[in-house]
Amino acid sequence: MASIKTTTSELIVGFGLLGISPISNSSNALGMFDRTLSENLFQEVKREFREKESDYNPLFLVGKQVRESQYPNITKVRWTGGVRQGQGVSGAYDLFLPEVNTNISVKMDSDAMGNRSPENLFRNLPQSLEDTTRGGVNWFIDTALPEIQELYAYARNNYSGQIPHDVREFFSRRVSGAEKENFTDFITGGLVNDMVFSDLYVRMAHKAADAAANEFIGHFSALPTNRKAQVADRIARTFFRIDSNSYIYVASEGKRSYALRIPSLTDWKANWKVTYVNPVSDNSRGQGYIKMPILVQNKADQMIYTYNFHIELRWSHGKFCGNPEAKLYKDFDWSSVRFFEKIVTYNSKPDSPG
């Protein structure tokens, strides 16, 4: 379930797009959100906005400016941020403008771009294979079995509960969810600052990161040219959130807020191409960390631009809690991307809506 910060940021943009203040008592507000906003959530968002108006206000004004410059006559906005979206959707859509058939994606103060399966990102993607949507491999077990076994054995020897000797059996269905949770809680409460445990964890994470980078490069370099082009399209989708249809991206980052038009994949392919991808593990970090620079070339003038991403391989909800994830981050300002059209830009936080 999304946090109130995430929900408010999405809906505040919606208020701006509709041209109505989020702190008004407009009787039309719920109707203008096309029955996707409940009265209770409306009141909760209003309270959150009042408490942190200076944080949310830039998003409101960006939404309002998008309305004035692009869609002055819209009367409906649907909030879709609370709806789980399909695996094939590249952009995380939060609002939909039904009258102009346009999706809006909203992001507030975050370089995080979502969680991926390491198997999908480092094994399936560079081979142009379909994503594994259910289950999948545990990347730590698959690529660093001796290291995760040693880490598990150290934790197990300090744990008072009864769990299997083999880490693979621990992750099987033979061990109850409650026992797994107890083991994770024990590690969180008693071993996170243990130097031996930390050293074993880093050793495992670095090996898994090395394997991820090497496997991506190995698979991608072995592909024929036509298959590499397919992978390049999927890289554009995955890393730059380019989708089948164009959409608008609204973001607030520090004192800068902006709206961008993200091109459709067809338009992007007509003008740009990915020329180089070079994942490199960074073992100076205390976890699995892969730097992922992506070079993109403008087909018209042949200019090449580098965009740096990184991926962190780690458990999301505590050590030994499920499969590790590949957490994707961008290391640049989204508004600096050459193939995104700038619609609105604010360089400082403007005044509040009236």
Summary of the structure (lengths in Angstrom):
residues: 354
radius of gyration: 22.8
end to end distance: 30.8
largest distance: 66.5
contacts: 1109
relative contact order: 0.15
helix: 42%
strand: 21%
